[in-house]
Amino acid sequence: MDKPHVLIIEDDASVCELLFACLTKAGYRVSVAQSGEAALLQVEEDPPEVVVLDLTLPGMNGLDVCRTMRRDPWMAKIPVLMLTGKTEEDDIVAGLEVGADDYMTKPFSPKLLTARVKALLRRGNNHQNSTPAAGTTAEPKSSPQMLMVKTLGTCELRIADRYLSWTEEFSPAQRQLMSMLVGTLAGKISQEEVQVALWPDSSTARARSSFDSLLSRVRRTLDQVLDPFDSKKYLVVKRGYLCLENVRIDAHEFHRLIRKATQQLAAREYWPAEITFSSAFSLWQGTFLPGDFGSDAAILFQDELEHLFMESSLPFARLIAESKRYQQASRILRDALRYDPTNDAIVRLLYQLSLAQDGLGKASQVLKQYREALAKEHFREQDIQEALQDFPKDKPAQGWLVDD
């Protein structure tokens, strides 16, 4: 199942680092916002199950963030753990009065904080699963539960404790339709596009009938395998478009997070960039498998995602290396080389990281594997020699974040 998402709203980098480490170790997916305004946008964009909120923030303070969340019926359901250096009783009361579910002061015990987050998650789940008692007025209907669409390294649909495997439950035509849907970041495709792709030689009327029949079979499969499930809340036809709604697609999330991390890095927001890269790479369990199911759009999206994974491995590894975590940085690069063993920039950085660990033998092994990969791709011996002759002999003189 997907890891519960915890959003940290904190502007102190050292506290962010501690929170990120302890919550990630506890098995949560962690993201960070460093201002109240950015946090509220992030809550809408990537809803968390729990928020850990600092009271003192630049601009909009923690009390205002919590107050804003509690005024919104949708955000009000998210548990908030307020974390601050203020220990006066009035501050604690103020935090609880604006709607915080729990309160901890700095310095804090990572073990205790993790336990409090776990308790809030459990409380939030109980609240969502509770039903009105007999004789009471039911709450207005909430949004449908989020359907998790796994596409990186596996193809599954998950909701609560139920899951559906694409390869086991969907026919080839059903898989192709689903791959067309998830192969676009918009999460929707026109009926005409589906009809042209799947039934190019059929008349318009015949293709429309085939589309209706295929959609009906997909919905029936979803309803039967994920029972209880209402597929019409997730697979929706609107104004000639077939849309995915109330879903979270891991590939789309990976794409968004990589773009965000790249922007943070360009702005020299190094710690937030590292956390965002880490969140993105935790989603990457392998290539975008729907690209193997016959959809041209999904094939192109598969190529784009692999390119993003390769390209972002370099800055992510450099960020990690800057804090001298050379082994972790090397692992990131080795994973990237599985998709392109002849990528010169990645090989060179991996070679430098091996030298930085006083690993002359490891560095020599990197060159040996690079030579073998080039030979396998039928590079001429002269070209291979030229590629190997000017490898760096030490770590970058100006730091790992500078691309020498």
C-alpha positions as CSV (number, residue, x, y, z in Angstrom):
1,M,0.0,0.0,0.0
2,D,1.0,3.6,-0.5
3,K,2.9,5.2,2.4
4,P,0.9,7.8,4.4
5,H,1.8,11.3,3.4
6,V,3.1,13.7,6.1
7,L,3.6,17.4,5.2
8,I,6.1,19.4,7.3
9,I,5.6,23.1,7.4
10,E,8.8,24.5,8.9
11,D,11.3,27.2,7.8
12,D,14.3,26.0,9.9
13,A,16.4,23.7,7.7
14,S,18.0,21.8,10.7
15,V,14.5,21.0,12.1
16,C,13.3,20.0,8.7
17,E,16.2,17.6,8.3
18,L,15.5,16.0,11.7
19,L,11.8,15.7,11.0
20,F,12.4,14.3,7.5
21,A,14.8,11.7,8.8
22,C,12.7,10.4,11.7
23,L,9.4,10.3,9.7
24,T,10.9,8.8,6.6
25,K,12.5,6.1,8.8
26,A,9.1,5.4,10.3
27,G,7.8,4.6,6.8
28,Y,6.0,7.8,5.8
29,R,6.2,9.8,2.6
30,V,7.4,13.2,3.6
31,S,7.2,16.6,1.9
32,V,8.2,20.0,3.1
33,A,6.9,23.6,2.8
34,Q,8.8,26.5,4.2
35,S,6.1,29.1,4.3
36,G,2.4,29.1,5.2
37,E,1.3,30.3,1.7
38,A,3.3,27.6,0.0
39,A,2.0,25.0,2.4
40,L,-1.7,25.7,1.7
41,L,-1.0,25.4,-2.1
42,Q,0.8,22.1,-1.5
43,V,-2.1,20.8,0.6
44,E,-4.5,21.3,-2.3
45,E,-1.9,19.9,-4.8
46,D,-0.8,16.9,-2.9
47,P,-3.1,16.3,0.1
48,P,-1.3,14.9,3.2
49,E,-2.8,12.6,5.9
50,V,-1.1,14.6,8.7
51,V,0.4,18.1,8.9
52,V,3.3,18.9,11.2
53,L,3.1,22.7,11.6
54,D,5.6,25.2,13.1
55,L,4.0,28.1,14.8
56,T,6.6,30.7,13.7
57,L,6.8,31.0,10.0
58,P,7.8,33.9,7.6
59,G,4.7,35.7,6.4
60,M,1.6,33.8,7.3
61,N,2.2,32.2,10.7
62,G,1.3,28.8,11.9
63,L,-1.9,29.9,13.7
64,D,-3.2,31.5,10.5
65,V,-2.4,28.4,8.5
66,C,-4.2,26.2,10.9
67,R,-7.1,28.7,11.1
68,T,-7.4,28.7,7.3
69,M,-7.4,24.9,7.1
70,R,-10.1,24.6,9.7
71,R,-12.4,27.1,7.8
72,D,-12.2,24.9,4.7
73,P,-14.5,21.8,4.9
74,W,-12.1,19.7,2.9
75,M,-8.9,20.7,4.6
76,A,-10.5,20.6,8.0
77,K,-10.4,16.8,8.0
78,I,-6.5,16.8,8.0
79,P,-5.0,16.3,11.5
80,V,-2.5,19.0,12.5
81,L,0.3,18.5,15.0
82,M,1.6,22.0,16.0
83,L,5.3,22.1,16.7
84,T,7.0,25.2,18.1
85,G,9.6,26.6,20.4
86,K,7.1,28.6,22.3
87,T,6.3,26.9,25.6
88,E,4.0,29.4,27.3
89,E,0.6,28.1,28.3
90,D,-1.2,30.9,26.3
91,D,0.6,29.8,23.1
92,I,-0.4,26.2,23.6
93,V,-4.0,27.3,24.2
94,A,-4.0,29.5,21.1
95,G,-2.8,26.7,19.0
96,L,-5.5,24.3,20.2
97,E,-8.2,27.0,19.9
98,V,-7.5,27.5,16.2
99,G,-7.9,23.8,15.6
100,A,-4.6,22.0,16.2
101,D,-5.2,18.3,17.1
102,D,-1.9,18.0,19.1
103,Y,0.9,20.2,20.3
104,M,4.7,19.6,20.9
105,T,7.4,22.0,21.9
106,K,11.0,22.2,20.7
107,P,13.3,20.5,21.5
108,F,11.4,17.3,20.9
109,S,11.9,13.6,21.0
110,P,11.9,12.1,17.5
111,K,10.5,8.9,18.9
112,L,7.6,10.7,20.7
113,L,6.9,12.9,17.7
114,T,6.6,9.8,15.4
115,A,4.3,8.2,17.9
116,R,2.1,11.3,18.0
117,V,1.9,11.4,14.2
118,K,1.0,7.7,14.2
119,A,-1.8,8.4,16.7
120,L,-3.1,11.3,14.5
121,L,-3.1,9.0,11.5
122,R,-5.1,6.4,13.3
123,R,-7.5,9.0,14.6
124,G,-8.0,10.5,11.1
125,N,-8.7,7.0,9.7
126,N,-11.2,6.3,12.4
127,H,-13.0,9.6,11.7
128,Q,-13.2,8.9,8.0
129,N,-14.5,5.4,8.5
130,S,-17.1,6.3,11.1
131,T,-20.8,6.2,10.2
132,P,-23.5,8.2,11.8
133,A,-25.3,6.5,14.7
134,A,-29.0,5.6,14.4
135,G,-31.2,8.6,14.8
136,T,-28.5,11.2,14.0
137,T,-28.2,13.4,10.9
138,A,-25.7,12.2,8.4
139,E,-22.8,14.5,7.3
140,P,-22.9,15.8,3.8
141,K,-21.4,13.3,1.4
142,S,-17.6,13.7,1.2
143,S,-15.5,13.3,-1.9
144,P,-14.9,9.7,-3.0
145,Q,-11.9,7.9,-1.5
146,M,-8.7,8.4,-3.5
147,L,-7.8,5.6,-6.0
148,M,-4.1,5.0,-6.2
149,V,-2.8,4.2,-9.7
150,K,0.5,2.4,-9.7
151,T,2.4,2.6,-13.0
152,L,6.1,2.7,-12.1
153,G,7.6,-0.8,-12.0
154,T,4.1,-2.3,-11.7
155,C,0.6,-1.7,-12.9
156,E,-2.0,-1.8,-10.1
157,L,-5.0,0.1,-8.9
158,R,-5.3,0.3,-5.1
159,I,-8.1,1.6,-2.8
160,A,-8.1,0.9,0.9
161,D,-7.0,-2.8,1.3
162,R,-8.2,-3.8,-2.2
163,Y,-6.1,-3.9,-5.4
164,L,-6.4,-4.8,-9.0
165,S,-3.5,-6.0,-11.2
166,W,-3.7,-4.7,-14.8
167,T,-2.1,-7.8,-16.3
168,E,-4.3,-10.3,-14.4
169,E,-7.7,-8.5,-14.6
170,F,-7.6,-6.3,-17.7
171,S,-7.8,-7.6,-21.3
172,P,-5.3,-6.3,-23.8
173,A,-7.8,-3.7,-25.1
174,Q,-8.6,-2.6,-21.5
175,R,-4.9,-2.2,-20.8
176,Q,-4.4,-0.2,-23.9
177,L,-7.3,2.2,-22.9
178,M,-6.0,2.6,-19.4
179,S,-2.4,3.2,-20.7
180,M,-3.8,6.0,-23.0
181,L,-5.5,7.6,-19.9
182,V,-2.4,7.5,-17.6
183,G,-0.1,8.3,-20.5
184,T,-1.2,12.0,-20.5
185,L,-0.6,14.4,-17.7
186,A,-4.1,15.8,-18.2
187,G,-5.6,12.5,-17.1
188,K,-8.1,12.7,-19.9
189,I,-8.4,11.7,-23.6
190,S,-11.0,12.5,-26.2
191,Q,-13.3,9.7,-27.3
192,E,-12.3,10.4,-30.9
193,E,-8.7,9.8,-30.0
194,V,-9.5,6.4,-28.5
195,Q,-11.6,5.4,-31.5
196,V,-9.0,6.4,-34.0
197,A,-6.2,4.5,-32.0
198,L,-8.2,1.3,-31.3
199,W,-10.6,1.0,-34.3
200,P,-9.0,3.0,-37.2
201,D,-10.7,1.1,-39.9
202,S,-14.2,1.2,-38.4
203,S,-17.0,3.6,-39.3
204,T,-17.7,6.4,-36.8
205,A,-20.8,4.7,-35.6
206,R,-19.1,1.3,-35.2
207,A,-16.1,2.8,-33.4
208,R,-18.4,4.7,-31.0
209,S,-20.3,1.5,-30.2
210,S,-16.9,-0.3,-29.7
211,F,-15.8,2.5,-27.3
212,D,-19.0,2.3,-25.3
213,S,-18.7,-1.5,-25.0
214,L,-15.0,-1.3,-24.0
215,L,-15.7,1.4,-21.4
216,S,-18.5,-0.7,-20.0
217,R,-16.2,-3.7,-19.6
218,V,-13.5,-1.7,-17.9
219,R,-16.0,-0.3,-15.4
220,R,-17.5,-3.8,-14.8
221,T,-14.0,-5.2,-14.1
222,L,-13.3,-2.3,-11.7
223,D,-16.6,-2.8,-9.8
224,Q,-16.2,-6.5,-9.5
225,V,-12.5,-6.7,-8.5
226,L,-12.5,-3.7,-6.2
227,D,-15.9,-4.3,-4.7
228,P,-17.3,-2.2,-3.0
229,F,-16.5,0.3,-5.7
230,D,-18.3,2.8,-8.0
231,S,-16.3,3.1,-11.1
232,K,-18.5,6.0,-12.5
233,K,-16.9,8.3,-9.8
234,Y,-13.4,7.6,-11.2
235,L,-13.8,6.8,-14.9
236,V,-16.0,9.7,-16.2
237,V,-17.1,10.8,-19.6
238,K,-17.4,14.6,-19.9
239,R,-18.1,16.6,-23.1
240,G,-16.5,14.0,-25.3
241,Y,-13.6,13.3,-23.1
242,L,-12.9,10.2,-21.0
243,C,-11.4,11.4,-17.7
244,L,-9.8,9.9,-14.6
245,E,-11.0,11.6,-11.5
246,N,-10.3,11.2,-7.7
247,V,-7.1,9.4,-8.5
248,R,-3.4,9.7,-7.6
249,I,-1.1,8.5,-10.4
250,D,2.4,7.8,-9.2
251,A,4.0,8.7,-12.6
252,H,2.2,12.0,-12.7
253,E,3.3,12.7,-9.1
254,F,6.9,11.8,-10.0
255,H,6.8,14.1,-13.0
256,R,5.5,17.0,-10.8
257,L,8.0,16.5,-8.0
258,I,11.0,16.4,-10.3
259,R,9.9,19.6,-12.0
260,K,9.4,21.2,-8.5
261,A,12.8,20.0,-7.2
262,T,14.5,21.4,-10.3
263,Q,13.0,24.8,-9.7
264,Q,14.0,24.7,-6.1
265,L,17.6,23.8,-7.0
266,A,17.7,26.6,-9.5
267,A,16.7,29.0,-6.7
268,R,19.4,27.5,-4.5
269,E,16.9,26.1,-2.1
270,Y,19.1,23.1,-1.5
271,W,17.5,21.4,1.4
272,P,13.9,21.6,0.1
273,A,15.2,20.4,-3.3
274,E,16.8,17.4,-1.7
275,I,13.6,16.5,0.1
276,T,11.5,16.9,-3.1
277,F,14.0,14.8,-5.1
278,S,13.8,12.2,-2.4
279,S,10.0,12.1,-2.4
280,A,10.1,11.7,-6.2
281,F,12.7,9.0,-6.2
282,S,10.8,7.0,-3.6
283,L,8.0,6.7,-6.1
284,W,10.3,5.3,-8.8
285,Q,10.0,1.5,-8.6
286,G,10.9,1.0,-12.2
287,T,10.0,2.3,-15.7
288,F,6.5,3.4,-16.7
289,L,4.9,0.0,-17.6
290,P,1.8,1.3,-19.4
291,G,4.2,2.2,-22.2
292,D,4.4,-1.5,-23.0
293,F,0.7,-1.9,-23.6
294,G,0.4,-0.5,-27.1
295,S,-0.5,3.2,-26.6
296,D,1.7,5.6,-28.6
297,A,1.1,8.3,-26.0
298,A,2.2,6.0,-23.2
299,I,5.3,5.0,-25.1
300,L,6.3,8.7,-25.4
301,F,5.5,9.3,-21.8
302,Q,7.6,6.3,-20.8
303,D,10.6,7.8,-22.7
304,E,10.0,11.2,-21.1
305,L,9.9,9.8,-17.6
306,E,13.0,7.7,-18.1
307,H,14.8,10.8,-19.4
308,L,13.6,12.8,-16.4
309,F,14.8,10.0,-14.1
310,M,18.3,10.0,-15.7
311,E,18.7,13.7,-15.9
312,S,17.5,14.3,-12.3
313,S,19.8,11.6,-10.9
314,L,22.8,13.9,-11.5
315,P,21.6,16.9,-9.4
316,F,20.1,14.7,-6.8
317,A,23.4,12.7,-6.4
318,R,25.3,16.0,-6.2
319,L,23.1,17.3,-3.5
320,I,23.6,14.1,-1.5
321,A,27.4,14.2,-2.2
322,E,27.6,17.8,-0.9
323,S,26.9,16.4,2.6
324,K,29.5,13.6,2.1
325,R,26.9,10.8,1.8
326,Y,28.9,9.3,-1.1
327,Q,27.6,5.8,-0.9
328,Q,24.0,7.0,-1.2
329,A,24.9,9.3,-4.1
330,S,26.6,6.4,-5.8
331,R,23.5,4.2,-5.5
332,I,21.4,6.8,-7.1
333,L,23.7,6.9,-10.1
334,R,24.0,3.1,-10.4
335,D,20.2,2.9,-10.6
336,A,20.2,5.5,-13.4
337,L,22.9,3.6,-15.3
338,R,20.5,0.6,-15.6
339,Y,18.6,2.7,-18.2
340,D,21.6,4.0,-20.0
341,P,25.0,2.4,-19.2
342,T,26.8,4.7,-21.7
343,N,25.6,8.0,-20.1
344,D,29.0,9.8,-19.9
345,A,27.9,12.5,-17.4
346,I,26.6,9.9,-14.9
347,V,29.6,7.6,-15.3
348,R,32.0,10.5,-14.7
349,L,30.3,11.6,-11.5
350,L,30.1,8.0,-10.3
351,Y,33.9,7.7,-10.9
352,Q,34.5,10.9,-8.9
353,L,32.4,9.6,-6.0
354,S,34.3,6.3,-6.0
355,L,37.6,8.2,-5.8
356,A,36.2,10.4,-3.0
357,Q,35.6,7.2,-0.9
358,D,39.3,6.3,-1.5
359,G,38.0,3.5,-3.7
360,L,40.6,3.3,-6.5
361,G,39.4,-0.3,-7.1
362,K,35.8,0.8,-7.3
363,A,36.8,3.7,-9.6
364,S,38.6,1.2,-11.9
365,Q,35.6,-1.0,-11.9
366,V,33.4,1.9,-13.1
367,L,35.8,2.5,-16.0
368,K,35.8,-1.2,-16.9
369,Q,32.0,-1.4,-16.9
370,Y,31.8,1.8,-19.0
371,R,34.3,0.3,-21.5
372,E,32.2,-2.9,-21.7
373,A,29.0,-0.9,-22.2
374,L,30.5,1.2,-25.0
375,A,31.9,-1.9,-26.7
376,K,28.4,-3.6,-26.5
377,E,27.0,-0.6,-28.3
378,H,29.6,-1.1,-31.1
379,F,31.6,2.1,-30.4
380,R,35.0,2.0,-32.2
381,E,38.1,1.3,-30.0
382,Q,39.5,4.7,-30.9
383,D,36.3,6.4,-29.6
384,I,36.3,4.3,-26.5
385,Q,39.9,5.3,-25.7
386,E,39.0,9.0,-26.2
387,A,36.0,8.7,-23.9
388,L,38.2,7.2,-21.2
389,Q,41.3,9.3,-21.4
390,D,40.2,12.5,-19.7
391,F,38.3,11.2,-16.7
392,P,38.6,13.5,-13.6
393,K,41.2,12.4,-11.0
394,D,39.6,13.9,-7.9
395,K,36.4,15.4,-6.6
396,P,35.3,18.8,-8.0
397,A,37.5,21.6,-6.7
398,Q,34.5,23.9,-6.0
399,G,32.2,21.4,-4.5
400,W,29.8,18.7,-5.8
401,L,27.1,21.2,-6.8
402,V,29.4,22.7,-9.4
403,D,29.4,20.7,-12.6
404,D,33.1,20.9,-13.7
